[in-house]
Amino acid sequence: MIELWRWEMQPGEAFASPGHPATTFELLHVEAGALTLTLGETCRTVAAGESAVARTEIEHGYRNEGTAPLVFTMTVAELPS
């Protein structure tokens, strides 16, 4: 299964997600603003023009901690086991 999402988050907005199956990966690319990506207890900032790949079998989330709108695309791939 593959999904493609385009997200827009306003300053202060956040989204939390439970873990997905162990074969799930997410590729995120930030178009504008800065994304705070949380994987379990670890946080990473992904700035405009940058990308990140994450295994999302654990609780994870996305936050806009900035003062400008955040726009990013996310490809979710649940690979066969």
A tleap script that builds the chain and sets N, CA, C and O, in Angstrom:
source leaprc.protein.ff14SB
mol = sequence {
  NMET ILE GLU LEU TRP ARG TRP GLU MET GLN
  PRO GLY GLU ALA PHE ALA SER PRO GLY HIE
  PRO ALA THR THR PHE GLU LEU LEU HIE VAL
  GLU ALA GLY ALA LEU THR LEU THR LEU GLY
  GLU THR CYS ARG THR VAL ALA ALA GLY GLU
  SER ALA VAL ALA ARG THR GLU ILE GLU HIE
  GLY TYR ARG ASN GLU GLY THR ALA PRO LEU
  VAL PHE THR MET THR VAL ALA GLU LEU PRO
  CSER
}
set mol.1.N position { 0.838 -1.154 0.000 }
set mol.1.CA position { 0.000 0.000 0.000 }
set mol.1.C position { 0.893 1.230 0.000 }
set mol.1.O position { 1.862 1.306 0.755 }
set mol.2.N position { 0.558 2.195 -0.854 }
set mol.2.CA position { 1.273 3.470 -0.888 }
set mol.2.C position { 0.239 4.582 -0.889 }
set mol.2.O position { -0.748 4.529 -1.623 }
set mol.3.N position { 0.478 5.598 -0.051 }
set mol.3.CA position { -0.392 6.771 0.023 }
set mol.3.C position { 0.461 8.015 -0.170 }
set mol.3.O position { 1.626 8.035 0.227 }
set mol.4.N position { -0.109 9.056 -0.778 }
set mol.4.CA position { 0.557 10.340 -0.926 }
set mol.4.C position { -0.339 11.408 -0.319 }
set mol.4.O position { -1.506 11.538 -0.687 }
set mol.5.N position { 0.220 12.170 0.618 }
set mol.5.CA position { -0.527 13.206 1.330 }
set mol.5.C position { 0.172 14.552 1.164 }
set mol.5.O position { 1.396 14.619 1.055 }
set mol.6.N position { -0.613 15.613 1.147 }
set mol.6.CA position { -0.072 16.979 1.229 }
set mol.6.C position { -0.711 17.615 2.452 }
set mol.6.O position { -1.934 17.736 2.532 }
set mol.7.N position { 0.121 18.020 3.402 }
set mol.7.CA position { -0.360 18.565 4.665 }
set mol.7.C position { -0.068 20.053 4.737 }
set mol.7.O position { 0.961 20.521 4.251 }
set mol.8.N position { -0.986 20.789 5.349 }
set mol.8.CA position { -0.781 22.190 5.707 }
set mol.8.C position { -1.135 22.318 7.176 }
set mol.8.O position { -2.234 21.949 7.592 }
set mol.9.N position { -0.200 22.845 7.967 }
set mol.9.CA position { -0.420 23.004 9.404 }
set mol.9.C position { -0.132 24.452 9.788 }
set mol.9.O position { 0.875 25.029 9.378 }
set mol.10.N position { -1.016 25.017 10.568 }
set mol.10.CA position { -0.841 26.380 11.048 }
set mol.10.C position { 0.081 26.385 12.271 }
set mol.10.O position { 0.259 25.349 12.912 }
set mol.11.N position { 0.669 27.541 12.600 }
set mol.11.CA position { 1.528 27.615 13.780 }
set mol.11.C position { 0.817 27.064 15.018 }
set mol.11.O position { -0.337 27.399 15.286 }
set mol.12.N position { 1.518 26.223 15.759 }
set mol.12.CA position { 0.969 25.619 16.968 }
set mol.12.C position { 0.180 24.345 16.738 }
set mol.12.O position { -0.160 23.653 17.698 }
set mol.13.N position { -0.115 24.024 15.503 }
set mol.13.CA position { -0.902 22.823 15.207 }
set mol.13.C position { -0.029 21.569 15.307 }
set mol.13.O position { 1.159 21.605 14.987 }
set mol.14.N position { -0.630 20.458 15.755 }
set mol.14.CA position { 0.096 19.197 15.911 }
set mol.14.C position { -0.825 18.031 15.583 }
set mol.14.O position { -2.049 18.140 15.662 }
set mol.15.N position { -0.206 16.909 15.211 }
set mol.15.CA position { -0.940 15.679 14.939 }
set mol.15.C position { -0.126 14.517 15.488 }
set mol.15.O position { 1.067 14.410 15.207 }
set mol.16.N position { -0.756 13.649 16.265 }
set mol.16.CA position { -0.095 12.460 16.819 }
set mol.16.C position { -0.689 11.219 16.174 }
set mol.16.O position { -1.891 11.157 15.913 }
set mol.17.N position { 0.160 10.234 15.920 }
set mol.17.CA position { -0.277 8.999 15.274 }
set mol.17.C position { 0.244 7.800 16.051 }
set mol.17.O position { 1.385 7.813 16.513 }
set mol.18.N position { -0.580 6.762 16.201 }
set mol.18.CA position { -0.067 5.530 16.807 }
set mol.18.C position { 0.888 4.850 15.825 }
set mol.18.O position { 0.973 5.252 14.665 }
set mol.19.N position { 1.586 3.851 16.271 }
set mol.19.CA position { 2.478 3.120 15.385 }
set mol.19.C position { 1.719 2.361 14.309 }
set mol.19.O position { 0.574 1.953 14.505 }
set mol.20.N position { 2.370 2.181 13.180 }
set mol.20.CA position { 1.825 1.422 12.057 }
set mol.20.C position { 2.496 0.043 12.029 }
set mol.20.O position { 3.372 -0.222 12.852 }
set mol.21.N position { 2.106 -0.837 11.104 }
set mol.21.CA position { 2.795 -2.124 10.980 }
set mol.21.C position { 4.310 -1.929 10.782 }
set mol.21.O position { 4.748 -0.901 10.266 }
set mol.22.N position { 5.086 -2.912 11.191 }
set mol.22.CA position { 6.555 -2.805 11.193 }
set mol.22.C position { 7.160 -2.560 9.816 }
set mol.22.O position { 8.313 -2.138 9.727 }
set mol.23.N position { 6.433 -2.807 8.764 }
set mol.23.CA position { 6.966 -2.616 7.408 }
set mol.23.C position { 6.590 -1.254 6.824 }
set mol.23.O position { 6.670 -1.062 5.611 }
set mol.24.N position { 6.181 -0.304 7.675 }
set mol.24.CA position { 5.733 1.002 7.200 }
set mol.24.C position { 6.851 2.033 7.297 }
set mol.24.O position { 7.530 2.147 8.317 }
set mol.25.N position { 7.024 2.781 6.207 }
set mol.25.CA position { 7.994 3.874 6.140 }
set mol.25.C position { 7.265 5.122 5.663 }
set mol.25.O position { 6.282 5.032 4.927 }
set mol.26.N position { 7.751 6.286 6.085 }
set mol.26.CA position { 7.209 7.550 5.603 }
set mol.26.C position { 8.353 8.396 5.063 }
set mol.26.O position { 9.402 8.521 5.697 }
set mol.27.N position { 8.140 8.973 3.890 }
set mol.27.CA position { 9.066 9.931 3.299 }
set mol.27.C position { 8.381 11.281 3.361 }
set mol.27.O position { 7.297 11.463 2.806 }
set mol.28.N position { 9.021 12.237 4.044 }
set mol.28.CA position { 8.439 13.560 4.219 }
set mol.28.C position { 9.325 14.592 3.534 }
set mol.28.O position { 10.550 14.533 3.643 }
set mol.29.N position { 8.710 15.537 2.828 }
set mol.29.CA position { 9.451 16.631 2.202 }
set mol.29.C position { 8.754 17.940 2.557 }
set mol.29.O position { 7.566 18.116 2.286 }
set mol.30.N position { 9.508 18.858 3.168 }
set mol.30.CA position { 8.945 20.129 3.619 }
set mol.30.C position { 9.073 21.160 2.506 }
set mol.30.O position { 10.168 21.430 2.014 }
set mol.31.N position { 7.938 21.731 2.117 }
set mol.31.CA position { 7.909 22.759 1.082 }
set mol.31.C position { 8.062 24.152 1.675 }
set mol.31.O position { 8.744 25.000 1.100 }
set mol.32.N position { 7.427 24.396 2.831 }
set mol.32.CA position { 7.464 25.715 3.469 }
set mol.32.C position { 7.366 25.542 4.975 }
set mol.32.O position { 6.689 24.635 5.459 }
set mol.33.N position { 8.043 26.415 5.716 }
set mol.33.CA position { 8.022 26.336 7.169 }
set mol.33.C position { 9.013 25.306 7.665 }
set mol.33.O position { 9.971 24.963 6.972 }
set mol.34.N position { 8.778 24.812 8.873 }
set mol.34.CA position { 9.649 23.793 9.476 }
set mol.34.C position { 8.782 22.785 10.208 }
set mol.34.O position { 7.878 23.154 10.957 }
set mol.35.N position { 9.063 21.519 9.986 }
set mol.35.CA position { 8.324 20.412 10.590 }
set mol.35.C position { 9.107 19.865 11.771 }
set mol.35.O position { 10.293 19.557 11.645 }
set mol.36.N position { 8.450 19.741 12.920 }
set mol.36.CA position { 9.038 19.010 14.035 }
set mol.36.C position { 8.475 17.602 13.972 }
set mol.36.O position { 7.281 17.389 14.182 }
set mol.37.N position { 9.338 16.647 13.684 }
set mol.37.CA position { 8.972 15.243 13.545 }
set mol.37.C position { 9.359 14.528 14.828 }
set mol.37.O position { 10.517 14.573 15.244 }
set mol.38.N position { 8.390 13.865 15.457 }
set mol.38.CA position { 8.647 13.120 16.685 }
set mol.38.C position { 8.486 11.635 16.406 }
set mol.38.O position { 7.479 11.199 15.849 }
set mol.39.N position { 9.496 10.862 16.803 }
set mol.39.CA position { 9.469 9.400 16.689 }
set mol.39.C position { 9.756 8.857 18.076 }
set mol.39.O position { 10.902 8.862 18.527 }
set mol.40.N position { 8.716 8.388 18.753 }
set mol.40.CA position { 8.893 7.958 20.137 }
set mol.40.C position { 9.312 9.139 20.987 }
set mol.40.O position { 8.566 10.113 21.094 }
set mol.41.N position { 10.490 9.079 21.594 }
set mol.41.CA position { 11.013 10.147 22.449 }
set mol.41.C position { 11.944 11.099 21.702 }
set mol.41.O position { 12.439 12.060 22.291 }
set mol.42.N position { 12.190 10.852 20.425 }
set mol.42.CA position { 13.153 11.632 19.649 }
set mol.42.C position { 12.435 12.651 18.772 }
set mol.42.O position { 11.456 12.324 18.101 }
set mol.43.N position { 12.935 13.906 18.782 }
set mol.43.CA position { 12.392 14.965 17.927 }
set mol.43.C position { 13.472 15.432 16.961 }
set mol.43.O position { 14.653 15.485 17.303 }
set mol.44.N position { 13.047 15.766 15.757 }
set mol.44.CA position { 13.951 16.279 14.732 }
set mol.44.C position { 13.227 17.367 13.967 }
set mol.44.O position { 12.042 17.233 13.662 }
set mol.45.N position { 13.934 18.449 13.653 }
set mol.45.CA position { 13.363 19.517 12.839 }
set mol.45.C position { 13.764 19.302 11.388 }
set mol.45.O position { 14.933 19.071 11.079 }
set mol.46.N position { 12.774 19.383 10.504 }
set mol.46.CA position { 13.002 19.255 9.068 }
set mol.46.C position { 12.598 20.594 8.453 }
set mol.46.O position { 11.423 20.959 8.468 }
set mol.47.N position { 13.572 21.323 7.913 }
set mol.47.CA position { 13.337 22.670 7.388 }
set mol.47.C position { 12.854 22.624 5.939 }
set mol.47.O position { 12.922 21.586 5.280 }
set mol.48.N position { 12.366 23.764 5.458 }
set mol.48.CA position { 11.925 23.882 4.068 }
set mol.48.C position { 13.056 23.470 3.133 }
set mol.48.O position { 14.199 23.895 3.299 }
set mol.49.N position { 12.724 22.638 2.150 }
set mol.49.CA position { 13.702 22.143 1.199 }
set mol.49.C position { 14.377 20.854 1.629 }
set mol.49.O position { 15.113 20.253 0.848 }
set mol.50.N position { 14.138 20.420 2.858 }
set mol.50.CA position { 14.737 19.186 3.363 }
set mol.50.C position { 13.726 18.042 3.345 }
set mol.50.O position { 12.516 18.256 3.267 }
set mol.51.N position { 14.259 16.819 3.419 }
set mol.51.CA position { 13.426 15.615 3.452 }
set mol.51.C position { 13.883 14.714 4.589 }
set mol.51.O position { 15.003 14.843 5.084 }
set mol.52.N position { 13.014 13.808 4.996 }
set mol.52.CA position { 13.347 12.824 6.027 }
set mol.52.C position { 12.617 11.530 5.707 }
set mol.52.O position { 11.521 11.539 5.148 }
set mol.53.N position { 13.241 10.424 6.070 }
set mol.53.CA position { 12.616 9.106 5.966 }
set mol.53.C position { 12.505 8.555 7.371 }
set mol.53.O position { 13.459 8.625 8.145 }
set mol.54.N position { 11.339 8.002 7.708 }
set mol.54.CA position { 11.127 7.489 9.065 }
set mol.54.C position { 10.434 6.139 9.022 }
set mol.54.O position { 9.513 5.921 8.236 }
set mol.55.N position { 10.891 5.238 9.878 }
set mol.55.CA position { 10.144 4.001 10.145 }
set mol.55.C position { 9.105 4.388 11.179 }
set mol.55.O position { 9.443 4.948 12.222 }
set mol.56.N position { 7.861 4.097 10.903 }
set mol.56.CA position { 6.789 4.606 11.767 }
set mol.56.C position { 6.005 3.491 12.450 }
set mol.56.O position { 4.784 3.571 12.586 }
set mol.57.N position { 6.719 2.452 12.877 }
set mol.57.CA position { 6.053 1.390 13.634 }
set mol.57.C position { 5.864 1.782 15.097 }
set mol.57.O position { 5.231 1.051 15.859 }
set mol.58.N position { 6.411 2.935 15.491 }
set mol.58.CA position { 6.228 3.445 16.854 }
set mol.58.C position { 5.368 4.701 16.810 }
set mol.58.O position { 5.150 5.278 15.745 }
set mol.59.N position { 4.880 5.120 17.975 }
set mol.59.CA position { 4.110 6.359 18.054 }
set mol.59.C position { 4.954 7.496 17.475 }
set mol.59.O position { 6.148 7.605 17.752 }
set mol.60.N position { 4.312 8.334 16.671 }
set mol.60.CA position { 5.023 9.430 16.025 }
set mol.60.C position { 4.080 10.608 15.835 }
set mol.60.O position { 2.867 10.479 16.006 }
set mol.61.N position { 4.650 11.761 15.478 }
set mol.61.CA position { 3.800 12.926 15.308 }
set mol.61.C position { 4.487 14.037 14.539 }
set mol.61.O position { 5.692 14.004 14.286 }
set mol.62.N position { 3.678 15.022 14.176 }
set mol.62.CA position { 4.117 16.156 13.377 }
set mol.62.C position { 3.631 17.421 14.073 }
set mol.62.O position { 2.488 17.485 14.527 }
set mol.63.N position { 4.510 18.440 14.156 }
set mol.63.CA position { 4.139 19.701 14.796 }
set mol.63.C position { 4.703 20.865 14.003 }
set mol.63.O position { 5.764 20.775 13.385 }
set mol.64.N position { 3.962 21.958 14.041 }
set mol.64.CA position { 4.466 23.223 13.515 }
set mol.64.C position { 4.750 24.112 14.718 }
set mol.64.O position { 3.833 24.711 15.281 }
set mol.65.N position { 6.013 24.199 15.112 }
set mol.65.CA position { 6.410 25.030 16.244 }
set mol.65.C position { 6.824 26.425 15.806 }
set mol.65.O position { 7.221 27.245 16.635 }
set mol.66.N position { 6.734 26.702 14.510 }
set mol.66.CA position { 7.153 27.995 13.977 }
set mol.66.C position { 6.042 29.033 14.023 }
set mol.66.O position { 4.993 28.821 14.631 }
set mol.67.N position { 6.298 30.160 13.365 }
set mol.67.CA position { 5.333 31.262 13.318 }
set mol.67.C position { 4.686 31.393 11.942 }
set mol.67.O position { 3.812 32.238 11.747 }
set mol.68.N position { 5.107 30.568 10.993 }
set mol.68.CA position { 4.562 30.593 9.632 }
set mol.68.C position { 3.885 29.256 9.344 }
set mol.68.O position { 4.185 28.256 9.996 }
set mol.69.N position { 2.974 29.233 8.371 }
set mol.69.CA position { 2.351 27.963 7.996 }
set mol.69.C position { 3.397 26.942 7.534 }
set mol.69.O position { 4.421 27.299 6.952 }
set mol.70.N position { 3.116 25.681 7.805 }
set mol.70.CA position { 3.961 24.554 7.412 }
set mol.70.C position { 3.253 23.807 6.288 }
set mol.70.O position { 2.066 23.499 6.393 }
set mol.71.N position { 3.981 23.518 5.217 }
set mol.71.CA position { 3.442 22.729 4.106 }
set mol.71.C position { 4.441 21.608 3.823 }
set mol.71.O position { 5.623 21.865 3.593 }
set mol.72.N position { 3.958 20.362 3.842 }
set mol.72.CA position { 4.841 19.240 3.525 }
set mol.72.C position { 4.060 18.139 2.829 }
set mol.72.O position { 2.843 18.024 2.977 }
set mol.73.N position { 4.788 17.334 2.064 }
set mol.73.CA position { 4.201 16.152 1.448 }
set mol.73.C position { 4.732 14.928 2.183 }
set mol.73.O position { 5.859 14.915 2.679 }
set mol.74.N position { 3.900 13.913 2.238 }
set mol.74.CA position { 4.270 12.687 2.931 }
set mol.74.C position { 3.843 11.504 2.070 }
set mol.74.O position { 2.682 11.395 1.676 }
set mol.75.N position { 4.790 10.626 1.786 }
set mol.75.CA position { 4.493 9.367 1.122 }
set mol.75.C position { 4.590 8.273 2.171 }
set mol.75.O position { 5.625 8.119 2.820 }
set mol.76.N position { 3.520 7.517 2.338 }
set mol.76.CA position { 3.479 6.414 3.295 }
set mol.76.C position { 3.532 5.122 2.490 }
set mol.76.O position { 2.715 4.901 1.597 }
set mol.77.N position { 4.494 4.279 2.812 }
set mol.77.CA position { 4.631 2.994 2.125 }
set mol.77.C position { 4.583 1.876 3.152 }
set mol.77.O position { 5.455 1.771 4.015 }
set mol.78.N position { 3.554 1.042 3.050 }
set mol.78.CA position { 3.466 -0.162 3.882 }
set mol.78.C position { 3.878 -1.325 2.987 }
set mol.78.O position { 3.107 -1.788 2.146 }
set mol.79.N position { 5.101 -1.782 3.184 }
set mol.79.CA position { 5.671 -2.804 2.317 }
set mol.79.C position { 5.219 -4.194 2.737 }
set mol.79.O position { 4.904 -4.410 3.907 }
set mol.80.N position { 5.182 -5.137 1.807 }
set mol.80.CA position { 4.822 -6.504 2.184 }
set mol.80.C position { 5.880 -7.087 3.117 }
set mol.80.O position { 7.066 -6.782 2.992 }
set mol.81.N position { 5.444 -7.917 4.041 }
set mol.81.CA position { 6.406 -8.513 4.987 }
set mol.81.C position { 7.064 -9.743 4.419 }
set mol.81.O position { 7.896 -10.362 5.083 }
savepdb mol mol.pdb
quit
